[in-house]
Each structure stands twice: as C-alpha cells, then as structure tokens.
Amino acid sequence: MEKTTTIGFIGAGNMAFALISGLRSSGFPVKNIKVSDKDAVLLSQRKTELGIEIFTDNMQLARQSDVIVFAVKPQILSTVCQELQPHINHQPLMISIVAGVKSTSINRWLGGDASIVRAMPNTPALLGVGATGMMTNDAVSKEQKALTEQILSSVGACFWVKDEDMIDAVTALSGSGPAYFFLMIESMTKAGVALGLDEKIAEKLSIQTALGASMMASQSNDSSNELRAKVTSKNGTTQAAIESFQTQNFESVVSHAMRAAFDRAKKIGFELDDNA
Ligand SMILES: NC(=O)c1ccc[n+]([C@@H]2O[C@H](COP(=O)([O-])OP(=O)(O)OC[C@H]3O[C@@H](n4cnc5c(N)ncnc54)[C@H](OP(=O)(O)O)[C@@H]3O)[C@@H](O)[C@H]2O)c1
C-alpha cells in the first residue's frame, strides 16, 4: 500500500474502532486515517484514543480519502451514499462492512460505476485476530483488490469469497461468530458454578479453555474432529459430555442458529434494496 493512501471511515462505532486500532498496530500511518460520524462526543473520544483526524461532515472526509470504509448501521447506508454521490469524482475505492446491504444497492445509491468491495470482518480485529470474508463488484481493479487485502489483513485473516450470497454466509459464521463463543463461555461458566465452582474461577477456566482449544486448532495439522478424538478416551469424562451434546443434537442447534443469521442478513439486504 502506498505510504500516502488515505483511508476514511464513515461511522466511528465499534467496528470502525476495531479496524482503526488494528491498522494502527500494524504500522499504518495514523495521519492517513480519518473518521467521520454525526456524534461529536464519540468523535472527540476517538481522537483522544486513536490520534486520528475527525470530521462531522462525511462529504468533507470523502473528498480527502482514497479508500472509504462504510461502517454505519444498514438502515443509514442509503442516505450516506446518496449524500456522497456528488463528492466522489476522484473514484475512491468503497469498502462496505455493513451487514446485508448488497453491492448493487450501494452502487446505485452512489450513482453507478463505483468500485465496491463488500467485506465482513469481526470484532477480534481489535486485537489483530479478526476473520474477514470479502467480495468485489466488476469495477474493482487488481490494484484495488490488492489494496483491500493489505488493509484487511492488517487486522487478521482474510479470504475472498466467490459471490455476494457467501458474504451473508460469512456474516452468519465469523461476523456474528464471536458472540457464539461468548455464549459458550457464559454457559460453561454457569454450568461450572452449578457444579460448585467459584464464579470467577469458573469464568477464567472457561475463557482459558476457549483460548487454548482455539490455539491448538489453529496451530495443529490435525482437523478439529481429529483433535477431539484425541482428547476423548473411551468411557471417559469427555466422551460422556460429547455424547450428551450429541443426544441433544448440538450440531443441529448450531446449524439452525447460523441459518437464522444468514436469513436475517438476506432479509436486511432485501428490505433495504429499493429496487427489489
Ligand atoms: N459489530 C460487529 O461485530 C460487526 C461485525 C461485522 C460487521 N459489522 C457491521 O459494521 C457496521 C457498523 O457496526 P458497529 O457495531 O460499529 O455500529 P455502531 O457502533 O452503531 O457504529 C455506527 C456509528 O455510525 C454513526 N452514524 C449514524 N449515522 C451516521 C451518518 N449519517 N454519518 C456518519 N456516521 C453515522 C452512529 O452514530 P449514532 O449511534 O449516533 O447513530 C455510530 O456511531 C454495521 O453495519 C454492522 O452490520 C458489525
């Protein structure tokens, strides 16, 4: 990425904070990161936390940015894009991290011919261990694709997916996924307390176990299925727990939950597509 590339974030909320923190930690020059939001109090907090330039006017930010990252809620995006349309003659790369909203809708709101990437990161980007799925529309050049990879790989692992439907699948898996693991930690903590453990100790054991299992899965050549088999001795305690999970159809519970997230992402896209 050129040292002079300027990235402007529209929306200074949780995800923008995670991505900007990751970019900063990866050595991206702070002076080339800008953010706009309608909340002046949040903006001044971001300026203090991150040392970046802040704007209350999205148009002013857009005119000064080579890459514009949309980090607002889905319902706001159409207004934001339509206001921006007269201010993007310099043809910046548009990266939308907004759940559900289709690239065709974004392109139409921007007046057509925009280079658009849809990306779905997740909040561990804050710590540089995010997971992101990405796709482009036809207007995105090879150089812009490489630039996107450079930006998003600075906050974790990223993968190109073949079409827009797969962005909704990524949303259901890794976009919303951290919350599934938080729920597992919460449930294991409560179950540990029910078995007599002190709550603080149960919580710390749950968190450390999630971290350890995740590190093992990411560093081992074995599949997660093989790793599970290795720690499940015949007639042992783990087997008793796994059999209980399976009797209660754990796989189906997970599959239904992810299908609900996928369907919700599709519905958001459909509801906000004024051409649908
Ligand atoms: N959180 C996640 O884990 C996650 C993961 C992947 C993708 N995403 C996507 O990322 C996007 C942002 O999520 P988030 O969690 O960061 O939301 P958020 O914390 O609510 O941040 C959005 C920010 O945009 C501001 N805003 C509203 N209208 C605006 C406008 N016209 N111009 C500029 N800024 C405006 C909001 O201000 P007000 O609050 O005052 O309205 C808020 O500060 C969403 O579309 C979501 O689908 C989120």
The ligand as a Gaussian input file, in Angstrom:
#p B3LYP/6-31G(d) Opt

LIG

0 1
 N      -20.214000      -5.182000      15.485000
 C      -19.841000      -6.255000      14.784000
 O      -19.431000      -7.280000      15.313000
 C      -19.848000      -6.188000      13.282000
 C      -19.168000      -7.178000      12.562000
 C      -19.114000      -7.049000      11.166000
 C      -19.783000      -6.010000      10.531000
 N      -20.485000      -5.110000      11.268000
 C      -21.194000      -4.033000      10.552000
 O      -20.498000      -2.836000      10.822000
 C      -21.423000      -1.743000      10.782000
 C      -21.163000      -0.876000      11.997000
 O      -21.407000      -1.656000      13.165000
 P      -20.985000      -1.106000      14.590000
 O      -21.203000      -2.217000      15.542000
 O      -19.659000      -0.438000      14.520000
 O      -22.137000       0.022000      14.778000
 P      -22.136000       1.288000      15.738000
 O      -21.248000       1.042000      16.911000
 O      -23.571000       1.653000      15.967000
 O      -21.439000       2.428000      14.844000
 C      -22.073000       3.124000      13.821000
 C      -21.766000       4.616000      14.006000
 O      -22.260000       5.338000      12.871000
 C      -22.817000       6.551000      13.353000
 N      -23.691000       7.170000      12.365000
 C      -25.049000       7.124000      12.277000
 N      -25.460000       7.858000      11.217000
 C      -24.360000       8.369000      10.632000
 C      -24.142000       9.201000       9.500000
 N      -25.168000       9.654000       8.740000
 N      -22.882000       9.537000       9.170000
 C      -21.819000       9.080000       9.906000
 N      -21.964000       8.291000      10.997000
 C      -23.217000       7.937000      11.354000
 C      -23.536000       6.093000      14.603000
 O      -23.932000       7.186000      15.406000
 P      -25.288000       7.008000      16.305000
 O      -25.037000       5.851000      17.212000
 O      -25.403000       8.322000      16.979000
 O      -26.408000       6.725000      15.334000
 C      -22.458000       5.211000      15.240000
 O      -21.543000       5.999000      15.973000
 C      -22.828000      -2.335000      10.777000
 O      -23.417000      -2.130000       9.514000
 C      -22.628000      -3.809000      11.022000
 O      -23.520000      -4.575000      10.233000
 C      -20.510000      -5.159000      12.630000

